[in-house]
């Protein structure tokens, strides 16, 4: 969208990087909030934990830098292939570099708060699977950006149905391809952890997301979303607020479920409760926002009409 407005590559990069920095700052503020809520039993190192919001901010900063580099080299806004190729290539490179950066190529010489953004080592001596470091998680952001560039091309915008059908089929193909690679005799790495660092597992998850993306499009275009209300669209309008609040009810002191293993029934009921409560919160937020906008608009209209009547 910024390219269509005629902005220079440096302006596009600056806007994206600034937004990423804002989200990163919010992530640090969120970590401080969680630390204060858990005062007395949370270690100080929790302030430096690499969580989801942290890596979203870092991902946006990195995407801004990559797009700036590509647009500076290929400034013609009519062609998206350089951007698509670069972002998809970065996603693949991050995925391929994840196994060694978690094991044999670990940058142990870095202070742990910095190394943690690379492989999630935190202060525990080895990478932690429950954290969200650059490798592999930013690969999903770049993969999504590549798909977004394809979708926003004029040709795809005119053939959205076909695009999302191909996207879903491509996702299924990616899943089967990754499973075939994993079952084959090839061993690319000296140390590999399928469930946490394997590029094949990244491809499977990316394929699942592509299928979900295609299904969401179908739901919003032909499903109940066409009847005037879509929970998916509603939650998407307030995603940052929903993320911020739901963390406390899932992991925090106000957790609605006991902090231990639970059965499928209990977990399903908890998921349903979180979904409904966050949907209600989202609806309340948008209603208050629209009411405030309507009030401002009404006030401006009355102010403009008052001089005319006087």
N, C-alpha and C positions, 0 to 999 in steps of 0.2 A: 504493500500500500504506500509506503514511504517513497518507493521508487516511482510509482505512478504520479506522485505529487511533484516530481522533478527535483527532489533533494539530492545533494551531492553525496557520494559514498561516505565522506567524513561525517556529514550530518546524520546519515542513517546509522552509522556505527556509534556516534555519540549518543543518539537517542536510545538505541538498544542497550548500550553499555550502562547508561545512566539508570535505565529501568531495572537492569539486572543488579546494579549496585544498591538501588532502593530496596529490592526484595532481599538482598543479602543483609542489609542493615536491619530489616524487619526480622530476619532469621536470628540475628544476634540478640535482638530485643526479646524475641520469643524464648530463646535459650535462657536469658536472664529471668524472664517471668517464671519459667518452669523451675529454675533453681530456687527462686524466692518462695514459690509455692511449696516446694519440697524441702524448705529450710530445716536443717537439723539432721537429715539423713542423706541428702544428695551430696556427692563429692564435688569439689570446686571444678574438677576436670570436665564436668557436665557442661560447663559454660562454653567449652571448646569442642563439643561433640558435633560431628558433621552429620546433620540431619537432612530431611527432604528439602525443606525450604532453603537451607544453605546451598545445596547443590543446584536448585532451580536458579537461584541468583547467579551462581558461578557459571552455569550453562548459558544463561542469557548473555553474560559478558563475553564468554568464549565465542558464541555464535555471532555477536556483533563484530568481534575482531576478525573472524573468518570471512564474514560477508564483506567487510571493508576491504580486506586483502583481495578478494575475488573481483569486487566491483571496481577497484582501482586499476586492476589489470584488464578487465573486460567491462568497460563502462556502458556498452550498448544495452539499454533496458529492454530491448525487444527479444533478446535471447536469454533464456533461463538455464540453458544446458550447463554453462560453467558453474552456476550456483548449485544446481541439482547434483552435478558430479562432485563438486567440492564437499558439500555437506554430507552426501552419502559416503564419500571416501573417508571423511573424518570419522563418521560413525563406525565404519568397518575397521579403521585403524585403531580406534579406541578399544573396540572389542578384541582385536587381535593382540593388542599390547597388554591387556588386563592380566592374563595368567602369569607372564614373567614379572610384571610389576608387583604382583602379590607374593612372588616367591623368589626366583633366582635373580631378578633385577631390582629388588627392593632398594629404594634410595635411603638406606639406613643412616646416611650421613646428615640427613635433614632433621631438624627438630620435630618431635612427634606431632605437634599441632599442625605443621605444614605437611608432613608425610601423610597425615591422616586424610588430607584432601586428595591424595593420590591413590591410596589403597585402603583407607579406613583403619589404620593401625591403632589409632587413639593412643592411650598410654599403657596398653596391655601387651606390648611386645610382638604382636603378630596381627595381621589384618582381621578385622571383625566383619562377619557377614551381615550383621544387623545395622551397619552404618551405610552411608550413601556417598562414597567418594567419586571423584571424577571418572575413575576407571572401575566399573564399566558404565555407570549410570548416565553420564552425559551423552553416551552413544545413542540413547533413546531420544534425547532432545534433538540431536543432529539428524537422526533418521526421520523424526516427525517433521523437522524443518524441510528436509528434502521432499517429503510427500506433500507438504504445504506448497512448496514452489511449483510442483507439478499441478496440483489442484487449481492454483490461481492463474495458471496459464490460460490464455483466451480459448484455446482449443478445448481444454478440459472443462472449462466453465460452461461451454456450450454443449457438452456431452457428459454431464455429471452422473447420470444413471449408469452409463457404460463405464465411467471411471471407477465408481464405487463397486460395481460388479467385478471389474478386473482387480481392484484392490483386495476384495475378499478372496477371490480365487488365487491371487498372488500370495496372500498370507497363508492360505492352505498349502500352496506349493512350497513356500519357504519352510513351513513346519516339517513337511515330509522330507525336503532336501536336507535339513539339519539333522533329522533323525537318521537319515541314510549315512550322512557323514560320520555321525557318532557311532553307528553300528559297524562301520567299515574298519579295515585294518590299519588306517592311518593314525599316527601318533605325532602330533606337531610339537608337543611341549614335554619337557622333562618332568614337570609337575603340573597336573591339571585337576581342577575341581569342577565337575560338570555343573553342579547346582549353584555355584557362586561365581565362577570366572570363565567358564567355557564359552568360546564364541558360538558354538552350536546352540547352547542354551539361550544366548542372546538372540540368535536368529529365530528360535522357537517362540520366544516371548514377543519379538517384533512381529512375527507372523500372527500370533494371537491378537495383538493390538490392531493389526490391519483388519482382521476378521471382525473384531468388535467395532471398529470405526465404520466398517461397511454396514454392519447390523444397526448401529445407531442412526446412520443416515436413512436406512430403510424405515426404521421406527418413526423418525421425525417426519419423513415425507409421506409415508403411506399408513402408518400406524396411528395410535391414539394421539400422538403429538399433533396431528392435523386437526384435532377436535378442539383446539384452543389452549391446551395445557400439556406441557411435557416436563416431567420431573428432571430429565437430563438437561434440558435447556435451562430450566430454572436454577439448578445447582451450578451450572456453568457460569451464570451471571454473578455469583457470589462465591466463587471457588476459594479465594484466599481466606475469607471469613470462615467458611465451612471447615477448611483445613485447620485453621487456628483453633477453633472451638472444639472440633471433634477429637483432637489429640488428647485433651484433658479428660474427656469422657471415655476414651479407649485405653490410654496408658497412664493417665495422671491420677491424682489423689481422689478425683471424683469419678473414677472408673465405674461403669455400670455392671461390669462383670468381675468376678474374683480374679486376682492376678495369679492364675495357675491354669493347668490344663482343664478344659471343660469339654463336655460332650457336644455332638453335632447339634442336638436340639437346643441346648443353651446358647451355643455360639450363633446359631441361626436366629434365635430370638433377639440376641444382642445386636446382631447386624441389622435386623429389621427395626429395632428401637432406635439405633443410631441414624439409620436412613430417614425414618419418619421425622425424628426430632431435628435433624439438620435441614430437611426439606422445609419444615415449618419455620425454622430460623431464617432460611433463605427467603422464603415468601414474605416474612415480616420485614426483613431488611429492604427488599425491593419496594414493598408497599410504602414504607416510611420514606424511602428515597423519592418515589414518584409523588408522594404527598407534599414533600418539601419543595420539589421542583414546581408542582402545580401552584403552591402558595406563593413562591417567588414570581412566577409568571403572572398570577392574578394581581399581585401587588404592583408589578410594573405596568400592567394594563390600566389599573386604577390611577396610578400616578400620571400616566400619559393622558388619561381622559380628564383628569381634574383641571389642568390648565385650560383645556378646551371648553369645559363647562363654565369656568370662571370668566 
